[in-house]
Amino acid sequence: MLLVDNYNGRLAQGQPLQQVLVEGSTERLVAILMTAFTSALGMLPLAIGSGAGKEILQPLAVVVLGGLFTSTALTLIVLPALYVQFSRFVVPQRSHPVVSESSPNPLGVAGN
């Protein structure tokens, strides 16, 4: 959600879509990777540990680790691709006012 909100904010500022994806993703990259890394680091002892109760906790830890890696890859690779495909439906198109010759100059500056 934060990544998509970052994209939407940059689009609202008028940046082109490709620049929005590159700069928005690189800005949030460290936060995404550090969140996944710290969670995986916490699950690692359960996944490789031995002792009492490992029959129940070890498979759970392996599944959680797989989910962390999968969700991180989806966030960094698939989400920007989906944003490109569906941004035209989600993000409203900017309309530019048309200034005709007969309408008053909005800036108050004399014409050429």
Phi and psi restraints in degrees (range 20) as a CNS / XPLOR table:
assign (resid 1 and name C) (resid 2 and name N)
       (resid 2 and name CA) (resid 2 and name C) 1.0 -67.3 20.0 2
assign (resid 2 and name N) (resid 2 and name CA)
       (resid 2 and name C) (resid 3 and name N) 1.0 -35.6 20.0 2
assign (resid 2 and name C) (resid 3 and name N)
       (resid 3 and name CA) (resid 3 and name C) 1.0 -67.2 20.0 2
assign (resid 3 and name N) (resid 3 and name CA)
       (resid 3 and name C) (resid 4 and name N) 1.0 -44.5 20.0 2
assign (resid 3 and name C) (resid 4 and name N)
       (resid 4 and name CA) (resid 4 and name C) 1.0 -66.3 20.0 2
assign (resid 4 and name N) (resid 4 and name CA)
       (resid 4 and name C) (resid 5 and name N) 1.0 -38.2 20.0 2
assign (resid 4 and name C) (resid 5 and name N)
       (resid 5 and name CA) (resid 5 and name C) 1.0 -64.2 20.0 2
assign (resid 5 and name N) (resid 5 and name CA)
       (resid 5 and name C) (resid 6 and name N) 1.0 -37.3 20.0 2
assign (resid 5 and name C) (resid 6 and name N)
       (resid 6 and name CA) (resid 6 and name C) 1.0 -63.2 20.0 2
assign (resid 6 and name N) (resid 6 and name CA)
       (resid 6 and name C) (resid 7 and name N) 1.0 -44.1 20.0 2
assign (resid 6 and name C) (resid 7 and name N)
       (resid 7 and name CA) (resid 7 and name C) 1.0 -60.2 20.0 2
assign (resid 7 and name N) (resid 7 and name CA)
       (resid 7 and name C) (resid 8 and name N) 1.0 -47.4 20.0 2
assign (resid 7 and name C) (resid 8 and name N)
       (resid 8 and name CA) (resid 8 and name C) 1.0 -62.6 20.0 2
assign (resid 8 and name N) (resid 8 and name CA)
       (resid 8 and name C) (resid 9 and name N) 1.0 -39.9 20.0 2
assign (resid 8 and name C) (resid 9 and name N)
       (resid 9 and name CA) (resid 9 and name C) 1.0 -64.2 20.0 2
assign (resid 9 and name N) (resid 9 and name CA)
       (resid 9 and name C) (resid 10 and name N) 1.0 -40.3 20.0 2
assign (resid 9 and name C) (resid 10 and name N)
       (resid 10 and name CA) (resid 10 and name C) 1.0 -69.9 20.0 2
assign (resid 10 and name N) (resid 10 and name CA)
       (resid 10 and name C) (resid 11 and name N) 1.0 -37.0 20.0 2
assign (resid 10 and name C) (resid 11 and name N)
       (resid 11 and name CA) (resid 11 and name C) 1.0 -65.3 20.0 2
assign (resid 11 and name N) (resid 11 and name CA)
       (resid 11 and name C) (resid 12 and name N) 1.0 -37.2 20.0 2
assign (resid 11 and name C) (resid 12 and name N)
       (resid 12 and name CA) (resid 12 and name C) 1.0 -65.2 20.0 2
assign (resid 12 and name N) (resid 12 and name CA)
       (resid 12 and name C) (resid 13 and name N) 1.0 -26.4 20.0 2
assign (resid 12 and name C) (resid 13 and name N)
       (resid 13 and name CA) (resid 13 and name C) 1.0 -78.3 20.0 2
assign (resid 13 and name N) (resid 13 and name CA)
       (resid 13 and name C) (resid 14 and name N) 1.0 -9.1 20.0 2
assign (resid 13 and name C) (resid 14 and name N)
       (resid 14 and name CA) (resid 14 and name C) 1.0 98.1 20.0 2
assign (resid 14 and name N) (resid 14 and name CA)
       (resid 14 and name C) (resid 15 and name N) 1.0 11.5 20.0 2
assign (resid 14 and name C) (resid 15 and name N)
       (resid 15 and name CA) (resid 15 and name C) 1.0 -74.9 20.0 2
assign (resid 15 and name N) (resid 15 and name CA)
       (resid 15 and name C) (resid 16 and name N) 1.0 149.8 20.0 2
assign (resid 15 and name C) (resid 16 and name N)
       (resid 16 and name CA) (resid 16 and name C) 1.0 -67.2 20.0 2
assign (resid 16 and name N) (resid 16 and name CA)
       (resid 16 and name C) (resid 17 and name N) 1.0 154.9 20.0 2
assign (resid 16 and name C) (resid 17 and name N)
       (resid 17 and name CA) (resid 17 and name C) 1.0 -59.5 20.0 2
assign (resid 17 and name N) (resid 17 and name CA)
       (resid 17 and name C) (resid 18 and name N) 1.0 -43.4 20.0 2
assign (resid 17 and name C) (resid 18 and name N)
       (resid 18 and name CA) (resid 18 and name C) 1.0 -64.3 20.0 2
assign (resid 18 and name N) (resid 18 and name CA)
       (resid 18 and name C) (resid 19 and name N) 1.0 -40.7 20.0 2
assign (resid 18 and name C) (resid 19 and name N)
       (resid 19 and name CA) (resid 19 and name C) 1.0 -66.8 20.0 2
assign (resid 19 and name N) (resid 19 and name CA)
       (resid 19 and name C) (resid 20 and name N) 1.0 -36.5 20.0 2
assign (resid 19 and name C) (resid 20 and name N)
       (resid 20 and name CA) (resid 20 and name C) 1.0 -60.9 20.0 2
assign (resid 20 and name N) (resid 20 and name CA)
       (resid 20 and name C) (resid 21 and name N) 1.0 -46.1 20.0 2
assign (resid 20 and name C) (resid 21 and name N)
       (resid 21 and name CA) (resid 21 and name C) 1.0 -66.0 20.0 2
assign (resid 21 and name N) (resid 21 and name CA)
       (resid 21 and name C) (resid 22 and name N) 1.0 -44.2 20.0 2
assign (resid 21 and name C) (resid 22 and name N)
       (resid 22 and name CA) (resid 22 and name C) 1.0 -68.8 20.0 2
assign (resid 22 and name N) (resid 22 and name CA)
       (resid 22 and name C) (resid 23 and name N) 1.0 -51.5 20.0 2
assign (resid 22 and name C) (resid 23 and name N)
       (resid 23 and name CA) (resid 23 and name C) 1.0 -71.1 20.0 2
assign (resid 23 and name N) (resid 23 and name CA)
       (resid 23 and name C) (resid 24 and name N) 1.0 -38.4 20.0 2
assign (resid 23 and name C) (resid 24 and name N)
       (resid 24 and name CA) (resid 24 and name C) 1.0 -66.3 20.0 2
assign (resid 24 and name N) (resid 24 and name CA)
       (resid 24 and name C) (resid 25 and name N) 1.0 -39.9 20.0 2
assign (resid 24 and name C) (resid 25 and name N)
       (resid 25 and name CA) (resid 25 and name C) 1.0 -69.9 20.0 2
assign (resid 25 and name N) (resid 25 and name CA)
       (resid 25 and name C) (resid 26 and name N) 1.0 -41.5 20.0 2
assign (resid 25 and name C) (resid 26 and name N)
       (resid 26 and name CA) (resid 26 and name C) 1.0 -68.9 20.0 2
assign (resid 26 and name N) (resid 26 and name CA)
       (resid 26 and name C) (resid 27 and name N) 1.0 -31.0 20.0 2
assign (resid 26 and name C) (resid 27 and name N)
       (resid 27 and name CA) (resid 27 and name C) 1.0 -67.4 20.0 2
assign (resid 27 and name N) (resid 27 and name CA)
       (resid 27 and name C) (resid 28 and name N) 1.0 -37.6 20.0 2
assign (resid 27 and name C) (resid 28 and name N)
       (resid 28 and name CA) (resid 28 and name C) 1.0 -94.1 20.0 2
assign (resid 28 and name N) (resid 28 and name CA)
       (resid 28 and name C) (resid 29 and name N) 1.0 -3.6 20.0 2
assign (resid 28 and name C) (resid 29 and name N)
       (resid 29 and name CA) (resid 29 and name C) 1.0 -59.4 20.0 2
assign (resid 29 and name N) (resid 29 and name CA)
       (resid 29 and name C) (resid 30 and name N) 1.0 -46.5 20.0 2
assign (resid 29 and name C) (resid 30 and name N)
       (resid 30 and name CA) (resid 30 and name C) 1.0 -63.4 20.0 2
assign (resid 30 and name N) (resid 30 and name CA)
       (resid 30 and name C) (resid 31 and name N) 1.0 -42.9 20.0 2
assign (resid 30 and name C) (resid 31 and name N)
       (resid 31 and name CA) (resid 31 and name C) 1.0 -64.0 20.0 2
assign (resid 31 and name N) (resid 31 and name CA)
       (resid 31 and name C) (resid 32 and name N) 1.0 -41.5 20.0 2
assign (resid 31 and name C) (resid 32 and name N)
       (resid 32 and name CA) (resid 32 and name C) 1.0 -65.7 20.0 2
assign (resid 32 and name N) (resid 32 and name CA)
       (resid 32 and name C) (resid 33 and name N) 1.0 -47.4 20.0 2
assign (resid 32 and name C) (resid 33 and name N)
       (resid 33 and name CA) (resid 33 and name C) 1.0 -67.6 20.0 2
assign (resid 33 and name N) (resid 33 and name CA)
       (resid 33 and name C) (resid 34 and name N) 1.0 -39.5 20.0 2
assign (resid 33 and name C) (resid 34 and name N)
       (resid 34 and name CA) (resid 34 and name C) 1.0 -68.3 20.0 2
assign (resid 34 and name N) (resid 34 and name CA)
       (resid 34 and name C) (resid 35 and name N) 1.0 -37.2 20.0 2
assign (resid 34 and name C) (resid 35 and name N)
       (resid 35 and name CA) (resid 35 and name C) 1.0 -63.4 20.0 2
assign (resid 35 and name N) (resid 35 and name CA)
       (resid 35 and name C) (resid 36 and name N) 1.0 -47.1 20.0 2
assign (resid 35 and name C) (resid 36 and name N)
       (resid 36 and name CA) (resid 36 and name C) 1.0 -67.1 20.0 2
assign (resid 36 and name N) (resid 36 and name CA)
       (resid 36 and name C) (resid 37 and name N) 1.0 -39.4 20.0 2
assign (resid 36 and name C) (resid 37 and name N)
       (resid 37 and name CA) (resid 37 and name C) 1.0 -65.4 20.0 2
assign (resid 37 and name N) (resid 37 and name CA)
       (resid 37 and name C) (resid 38 and name N) 1.0 -44.3 20.0 2
assign (resid 37 and name C) (resid 38 and name N)
       (resid 38 and name CA) (resid 38 and name C) 1.0 -68.0 20.0 2
assign (resid 38 and name N) (resid 38 and name CA)
       (resid 38 and name C) (resid 39 and name N) 1.0 -36.3 20.0 2
assign (resid 38 and name C) (resid 39 and name N)
       (resid 39 and name CA) (resid 39 and name C) 1.0 -67.0 20.0 2
assign (resid 39 and name N) (resid 39 and name CA)
       (resid 39 and name C) (resid 40 and name N) 1.0 -41.8 20.0 2
assign (resid 39 and name C) (resid 40 and name N)
       (resid 40 and name CA) (resid 40 and name C) 1.0 -66.6 20.0 2
assign (resid 40 and name N) (resid 40 and name CA)
       (resid 40 and name C) (resid 41 and name N) 1.0 -37.3 20.0 2
assign (resid 40 and name C) (resid 41 and name N)
       (resid 41 and name CA) (resid 41 and name C) 1.0 -64.5 20.0 2
assign (resid 41 and name N) (resid 41 and name CA)
       (resid 41 and name C) (resid 42 and name N) 1.0 -34.9 20.0 2
assign (resid 41 and name C) (resid 42 and name N)
       (resid 42 and name CA) (resid 42 and name C) 1.0 -70.9 20.0 2
assign (resid 42 and name N) (resid 42 and name CA)
       (resid 42 and name C) (resid 43 and name N) 1.0 -30.5 20.0 2
assign (resid 42 and name C) (resid 43 and name N)
       (resid 43 and name CA) (resid 43 and name C) 1.0 -85.7 20.0 2
assign (resid 43 and name N) (resid 43 and name CA)
       (resid 43 and name C) (resid 44 and name N) 1.0 -18.0 20.0 2
assign (resid 43 and name C) (resid 44 and name N)
       (resid 44 and name CA) (resid 44 and name C) 1.0 -58.6 20.0 2
assign (resid 44 and name N) (resid 44 and name CA)
       (resid 44 and name C) (resid 45 and name N) 1.0 -44.1 20.0 2
assign (resid 44 and name C) (resid 45 and name N)
       (resid 45 and name CA) (resid 45 and name C) 1.0 -60.9 20.0 2
assign (resid 45 and name N) (resid 45 and name CA)
       (resid 45 and name C) (resid 46 and name N) 1.0 -34.7 20.0 2
assign (resid 45 and name C) (resid 46 and name N)
       (resid 46 and name CA) (resid 46 and name C) 1.0 -69.0 20.0 2
assign (resid 46 and name N) (resid 46 and name CA)
       (resid 46 and name C) (resid 47 and name N) 1.0 -36.1 20.0 2
assign (resid 46 and name C) (resid 47 and name N)
       (resid 47 and name CA) (resid 47 and name C) 1.0 -72.4 20.0 2
assign (resid 47 and name N) (resid 47 and name CA)
       (resid 47 and name C) (resid 48 and name N) 1.0 -34.8 20.0 2
assign (resid 47 and name C) (resid 48 and name N)
       (resid 48 and name CA) (resid 48 and name C) 1.0 -107.7 20.0 2
assign (resid 48 and name N) (resid 48 and name CA)
       (resid 48 and name C) (resid 49 and name N) 1.0 -1.2 20.0 2
assign (resid 48 and name C) (resid 49 and name N)
       (resid 49 and name CA) (resid 49 and name C) 1.0 -74.1 20.0 2
assign (resid 49 and name N) (resid 49 and name CA)
       (resid 49 and name C) (resid 50 and name N) 1.0 166.5 20.0 2
assign (resid 49 and name C) (resid 50 and name N)
       (resid 50 and name CA) (resid 50 and name C) 1.0 -133.0 20.0 2
assign (resid 50 and name N) (resid 50 and name CA)
       (resid 50 and name C) (resid 51 and name N) 1.0 164.7 20.0 2
assign (resid 50 and name C) (resid 51 and name N)
       (resid 51 and name CA) (resid 51 and name C) 1.0 127.1 20.0 2
assign (resid 51 and name N) (resid 51 and name CA)
       (resid 51 and name C) (resid 52 and name N) 1.0 -168.6 20.0 2
assign (resid 51 and name C) (resid 52 and name N)
       (resid 52 and name CA) (resid 52 and name C) 1.0 -67.6 20.0 2
assign (resid 52 and name N) (resid 52 and name CA)
       (resid 52 and name C) (resid 53 and name N) 1.0 133.7 20.0 2
assign (resid 52 and name C) (resid 53 and name N)
       (resid 53 and name CA) (resid 53 and name C) 1.0 88.2 20.0 2
assign (resid 53 and name N) (resid 53 and name CA)
       (resid 53 and name C) (resid 54 and name N) 1.0 -1.0 20.0 2
assign (resid 53 and name C) (resid 54 and name N)
       (resid 54 and name CA) (resid 54 and name C) 1.0 -67.6 20.0 2
assign (resid 54 and name N) (resid 54 and name CA)
       (resid 54 and name C) (resid 55 and name N) 1.0 -21.8 20.0 2
assign (resid 54 and name C) (resid 55 and name N)
       (resid 55 and name CA) (resid 55 and name C) 1.0 -64.1 20.0 2
assign (resid 55 and name N) (resid 55 and name CA)
       (resid 55 and name C) (resid 56 and name N) 1.0 -28.4 20.0 2
assign (resid 55 and name C) (resid 56 and name N)
       (resid 56 and name CA) (resid 56 and name C) 1.0 -96.7 20.0 2
assign (resid 56 and name N) (resid 56 and name CA)
       (resid 56 and name C) (resid 57 and name N) 1.0 -44.1 20.0 2
assign (resid 56 and name C) (resid 57 and name N)
       (resid 57 and name CA) (resid 57 and name C) 1.0 -79.5 20.0 2
assign (resid 57 and name N) (resid 57 and name CA)
       (resid 57 and name C) (resid 58 and name N) 1.0 -32.0 20.0 2
assign (resid 57 and name C) (resid 58 and name N)
       (resid 58 and name CA) (resid 58 and name C) 1.0 -64.5 20.0 2
assign (resid 58 and name N) (resid 58 and name CA)
       (resid 58 and name C) (resid 59 and name N) 1.0 -47.5 20.0 2
assign (resid 58 and name C) (resid 59 and name N)
       (resid 59 and name CA) (resid 59 and name C) 1.0 -62.3 20.0 2
assign (resid 59 and name N) (resid 59 and name CA)
       (resid 59 and name C) (resid 60 and name N) 1.0 -35.8 20.0 2
assign (resid 59 and name C) (resid 60 and name N)
       (resid 60 and name CA) (resid 60 and name C) 1.0 -64.2 20.0 2
assign (resid 60 and name N) (resid 60 and name CA)
       (resid 60 and name C) (resid 61 and name N) 1.0 -43.3 20.0 2
assign (resid 60 and name C) (resid 61 and name N)
       (resid 61 and name CA) (resid 61 and name C) 1.0 -64.7 20.0 2
assign (resid 61 and name N) (resid 61 and name CA)
       (resid 61 and name C) (resid 62 and name N) 1.0 -38.2 20.0 2
assign (resid 61 and name C) (resid 62 and name N)
       (resid 62 and name CA) (resid 62 and name C) 1.0 -65.0 20.0 2
assign (resid 62 and name N) (resid 62 and name CA)
       (resid 62 and name C) (resid 63 and name N) 1.0 -41.2 20.0 2
assign (resid 62 and name C) (resid 63 and name N)
       (resid 63 and name CA) (resid 63 and name C) 1.0 -65.7 20.0 2
assign (resid 63 and name N) (resid 63 and name CA)
       (resid 63 and name C) (resid 64 and name N) 1.0 -41.7 20.0 2
assign (resid 63 and name C) (resid 64 and name N)
       (resid 64 and name CA) (resid 64 and name C) 1.0 -65.0 20.0 2
assign (resid 64 and name N) (resid 64 and name CA)
       (resid 64 and name C) (resid 65 and name N) 1.0 -41.7 20.0 2
assign (resid 64 and name C) (resid 65 and name N)
       (resid 65 and name CA) (resid 65 and name C) 1.0 -61.8 20.0 2
assign (resid 65 and name N) (resid 65 and name CA)
       (resid 65 and name C) (resid 66 and name N) 1.0 -43.3 20.0 2
assign (resid 65 and name C) (resid 66 and name N)
       (resid 66 and name CA) (resid 66 and name C) 1.0 -61.1 20.0 2
assign (resid 66 and name N) (resid 66 and name CA)
       (resid 66 and name C) (resid 67 and name N) 1.0 -40.0 20.0 2
assign (resid 66 and name C) (resid 67 and name N)
       (resid 67 and name CA) (resid 67 and name C) 1.0 -66.3 20.0 2
assign (resid 67 and name N) (resid 67 and name CA)
       (resid 67 and name C) (resid 68 and name N) 1.0 -36.6 20.0 2
assign (resid 67 and name C) (resid 68 and name N)
       (resid 68 and name CA) (resid 68 and name C) 1.0 -64.3 20.0 2
assign (resid 68 and name N) (resid 68 and name CA)
       (resid 68 and name C) (resid 69 and name N) 1.0 -45.8 20.0 2
assign (resid 68 and name C) (resid 69 and name N)
       (resid 69 and name CA) (resid 69 and name C) 1.0 -65.9 20.0 2
assign (resid 69 and name N) (resid 69 and name CA)
       (resid 69 and name C) (resid 70 and name N) 1.0 -41.1 20.0 2
assign (resid 69 and name C) (resid 70 and name N)
       (resid 70 and name CA) (resid 70 and name C) 1.0 -65.8 20.0 2
assign (resid 70 and name N) (resid 70 and name CA)
       (resid 70 and name C) (resid 71 and name N) 1.0 -45.3 20.0 2
assign (resid 70 and name C) (resid 71 and name N)
       (resid 71 and name CA) (resid 71 and name C) 1.0 -67.4 20.0 2
assign (resid 71 and name N) (resid 71 and name CA)
       (resid 71 and name C) (resid 72 and name N) 1.0 -34.2 20.0 2
assign (resid 71 and name C) (resid 72 and name N)
       (resid 72 and name CA) (resid 72 and name C) 1.0 -66.2 20.0 2
assign (resid 72 and name N) (resid 72 and name CA)
       (resid 72 and name C) (resid 73 and name N) 1.0 -43.7 20.0 2
assign (resid 72 and name C) (resid 73 and name N)
       (resid 73 and name CA) (resid 73 and name C) 1.0 -64.0 20.0 2
assign (resid 73 and name N) (resid 73 and name CA)
       (resid 73 and name C) (resid 74 and name N) 1.0 -41.2 20.0 2
assign (resid 73 and name C) (resid 74 and name N)
       (resid 74 and name CA) (resid 74 and name C) 1.0 -64.3 20.0 2
assign (resid 74 and name N) (resid 74 and name CA)
       (resid 74 and name C) (resid 75 and name N) 1.0 -39.3 20.0 2
assign (resid 74 and name C) (resid 75 and name N)
       (resid 75 and name CA) (resid 75 and name C) 1.0 -66.1 20.0 2
assign (resid 75 and name N) (resid 75 and name CA)
       (resid 75 and name C) (resid 76 and name N) 1.0 -40.9 20.0 2
assign (resid 75 and name C) (resid 76 and name N)
       (resid 76 and name CA) (resid 76 and name C) 1.0 -86.4 20.0 2
assign (resid 76 and name N) (resid 76 and name CA)
       (resid 76 and name C) (resid 77 and name N) 1.0 -23.2 20.0 2
assign (resid 76 and name C) (resid 77 and name N)
       (resid 77 and name CA) (resid 77 and name C) 1.0 -113.2 20.0 2
assign (resid 77 and name N) (resid 77 and name CA)
       (resid 77 and name C) (resid 78 and name N) 1.0 -51.9 20.0 2
assign (resid 77 and name C) (resid 78 and name N)
       (resid 78 and name CA) (resid 78 and name C) 1.0 -78.5 20.0 2
assign (resid 78 and name N) (resid 78 and name CA)
       (resid 78 and name C) (resid 79 and name N) 1.0 -39.2 20.0 2
assign (resid 78 and name C) (resid 79 and name N)
       (resid 79 and name CA) (resid 79 and name C) 1.0 -60.3 20.0 2
assign (resid 79 and name N) (resid 79 and name CA)
       (resid 79 and name C) (resid 80 and name N) 1.0 -46.5 20.0 2
assign (resid 79 and name C) (resid 80 and name N)
       (resid 80 and name CA) (resid 80 and name C) 1.0 -61.8 20.0 2
assign (resid 80 and name N) (resid 80 and name CA)
       (resid 80 and name C) (resid 81 and name N) 1.0 -36.2 20.0 2
assign (resid 80 and name C) (resid 81 and name N)
       (resid 81 and name CA) (resid 81 and name C) 1.0 -66.1 20.0 2
assign (resid 81 and name N) (resid 81 and name CA)
       (resid 81 and name C) (resid 82 and name N) 1.0 -41.2 20.0 2
assign (resid 81 and name C) (resid 82 and name N)
       (resid 82 and name CA) (resid 82 and name C) 1.0 -67.5 20.0 2
assign (resid 82 and name N) (resid 82 and name CA)
       (resid 82 and name C) (resid 83 and name N) 1.0 -34.4 20.0 2
assign (resid 82 and name C) (resid 83 and name N)
       (resid 83 and name CA) (resid 83 and name C) 1.0 -63.7 20.0 2
assign (resid 83 and name N) (resid 83 and name CA)
       (resid 83 and name C) (resid 84 and name N) 1.0 -39.4 20.0 2
assign (resid 83 and name C) (resid 84 and name N)
       (resid 84 and name CA) (resid 84 and name C) 1.0 -62.8 20.0 2
assign (resid 84 and name N) (resid 84 and name CA)
       (resid 84 and name C) (resid 85 and name N) 1.0 -42.7 20.0 2
assign (resid 84 and name C) (resid 85 and name N)
       (resid 85 and name CA) (resid 85 and name C) 1.0 -68.4 20.0 2
assign (resid 85 and name N) (resid 85 and name CA)
       (resid 85 and name C) (resid 86 and name N) 1.0 -39.8 20.0 2
assign (resid 85 and name C) (resid 86 and name N)
       (resid 86 and name CA) (resid 86 and name C) 1.0 -107.7 20.0 2
assign (resid 86 and name N) (resid 86 and name CA)
       (resid 86 and name C) (resid 87 and name N) 1.0 4.1 20.0 2
assign (resid 86 and name C) (resid 87 and name N)
       (resid 87 and name CA) (resid 87 and name C) 1.0 -66.0 20.0 2
assign (resid 87 and name N) (resid 87 and name CA)
       (resid 87 and name C) (resid 88 and name N) 1.0 -29.5 20.0 2
assign (resid 87 and name C) (resid 88 and name N)
       (resid 88 and name CA) (resid 88 and name C) 1.0 -68.8 20.0 2
assign (resid 88 and name N) (resid 88 and name CA)
       (resid 88 and name C) (resid 89 and name N) 1.0 -22.8 20.0 2
assign (resid 88 and name C) (resid 89 and name N)
       (resid 89 and name CA) (resid 89 and name C) 1.0 -89.6 20.0 2
assign (resid 89 and name N) (resid 89 and name CA)
       (resid 89 and name C) (resid 90 and name N) 1.0 -30.9 20.0 2
assign (resid 89 and name C) (resid 90 and name N)
       (resid 90 and name CA) (resid 90 and name C) 1.0 -90.6 20.0 2
assign (resid 90 and name N) (resid 90 and name CA)
       (resid 90 and name C) (resid 91 and name N) 1.0 -45.8 20.0 2
assign (resid 90 and name C) (resid 91 and name N)
       (resid 91 and name CA) (resid 91 and name C) 1.0 -87.9 20.0 2
assign (resid 91 and name N) (resid 91 and name CA)
       (resid 91 and name C) (resid 92 and name N) 1.0 124.9 20.0 2
assign (resid 91 and name C) (resid 92 and name N)
       (resid 92 and name CA) (resid 92 and name C) 1.0 -66.8 20.0 2
assign (resid 92 and name N) (resid 92 and name CA)
       (resid 92 and name C) (resid 93 and name N) 1.0 143.2 20.0 2
assign (resid 92 and name C) (resid 93 and name N)
       (resid 93 and name CA) (resid 93 and name C) 1.0 -72.6 20.0 2
assign (resid 93 and name N) (resid 93 and name CA)
       (resid 93 and name C) (resid 94 and name N) 1.0 139.7 20.0 2
assign (resid 93 and name C) (resid 94 and name N)
       (resid 94 and name CA) (resid 94 and name C) 1.0 -78.5 20.0 2
assign (resid 94 and name N) (resid 94 and name CA)
       (resid 94 and name C) (resid 95 and name N) 1.0 132.4 20.0 2
assign (resid 94 and name C) (resid 95 and name N)
       (resid 95 and name CA) (resid 95 and name C) 1.0 -104.9 20.0 2
assign (resid 95 and name N) (resid 95 and name CA)
       (resid 95 and name C) (resid 96 and name N) 1.0 135.2 20.0 2
assign (resid 95 and name C) (resid 96 and name N)
       (resid 96 and name CA) (resid 96 and name C) 1.0 -103.1 20.0 2
assign (resid 96 and name N) (resid 96 and name CA)
       (resid 96 and name C) (resid 97 and name N) 1.0 131.5 20.0 2
assign (resid 96 and name C) (resid 97 and name N)
       (resid 97 and name CA) (resid 97 and name C) 1.0 -67.0 20.0 2
assign (resid 97 and name N) (resid 97 and name CA)
       (resid 97 and name C) (resid 98 and name N) 1.0 140.6 20.0 2
assign (resid 97 and name C) (resid 98 and name N)
       (resid 98 and name CA) (resid 98 and name C) 1.0 -92.7 20.0 2
assign (resid 98 and name N) (resid 98 and name CA)
       (resid 98 and name C) (resid 99 and name N) 1.0 124.8 20.0 2
assign (resid 98 and name C) (resid 99 and name N)
       (resid 99 and name CA) (resid 99 and name C) 1.0 -104.8 20.0 2
assign (resid 99 and name N) (resid 99 and name CA)
       (resid 99 and name C) (resid 100 and name N) 1.0 117.8 20.0 2
assign (resid 99 and name C) (resid 100 and name N)
       (resid 100 and name CA) (resid 100 and name C) 1.0 -95.8 20.0 2
assign (resid 100 and name N) (resid 100 and name CA)
       (resid 100 and name C) (resid 101 and name N) 1.0 170.0 20.0 2
assign (resid 100 and name C) (resid 101 and name N)
       (resid 101 and name CA) (resid 101 and name C) 1.0 -66.5 20.0 2
assign (resid 101 and name N) (resid 101 and name CA)
       (resid 101 and name C) (resid 102 and name N) 1.0 -31.6 20.0 2
assign (resid 101 and name C) (resid 102 and name N)
       (resid 102 and name CA) (resid 102 and name C) 1.0 -83.1 20.0 2
assign (resid 102 and name N) (resid 102 and name CA)
       (resid 102 and name C) (resid 103 and name N) 1.0 -17.1 20.0 2
assign (resid 102 and name C) (resid 103 and name N)
       (resid 103 and name CA) (resid 103 and name C) 1.0 -80.8 20.0 2
assign (resid 103 and name N) (resid 103 and name CA)
       (resid 103 and name C) (resid 104 and name N) 1.0 151.5 20.0 2
assign (resid 103 and name C) (resid 104 and name N)
       (resid 104 and name CA) (resid 104 and name C) 1.0 -65.3 20.0 2
assign (resid 104 and name N) (resid 104 and name CA)
       (resid 104 and name C) (resid 105 and name N) 1.0 149.7 20.0 2
assign (resid 104 and name C) (resid 105 and name N)
       (resid 105 and name CA) (resid 105 and name C) 1.0 -71.3 20.0 2
assign (resid 105 and name N) (resid 105 and name CA)
       (resid 105 and name C) (resid 106 and name N) 1.0 121.1 20.0 2
assign (resid 105 and name C) (resid 106 and name N)
       (resid 106 and name CA) (resid 106 and name C) 1.0 -67.1 20.0 2
assign (resid 106 and name N) (resid 106 and name CA)
       (resid 106 and name C) (resid 107 and name N) 1.0 -21.0 20.0 2
assign (resid 106 and name C) (resid 107 and name N)
       (resid 107 and name CA) (resid 107 and name C) 1.0 -93.9 20.0 2
assign (resid 107 and name N) (resid 107 and name CA)
       (resid 107 and name C) (resid 108 and name N) 1.0 -10.5 20.0 2
assign (resid 107 and name C) (resid 108 and name N)
       (resid 108 and name CA) (resid 108 and name C) 1.0 74.6 20.0 2
assign (resid 108 and name N) (resid 108 and name CA)
       (resid 108 and name C) (resid 109 and name N) 1.0 20.4 20.0 2
assign (resid 108 and name C) (resid 109 and name N)
       (resid 109 and name CA) (resid 109 and name C) 1.0 -103.6 20.0 2
assign (resid 109 and name N) (resid 109 and name CA)
       (resid 109 and name C) (resid 110 and name N) 1.0 139.6 20.0 2
assign (resid 109 and name C) (resid 110 and name N)
       (resid 110 and name CA) (resid 110 and name C) 1.0 -66.4 20.0 2
assign (resid 110 and name N) (resid 110 and name CA)
       (resid 110 and name C) (resid 111 and name N) 1.0 147.0 20.0 2
assign (resid 110 and name C) (resid 111 and name N)
       (resid 111 and name CA) (resid 111 and name C) 1.0 -72.5 20.0 2
assign (resid 111 and name N) (resid 111 and name CA)
       (resid 111 and name C) (resid 112 and name N) 1.0 177.4 20.0 2
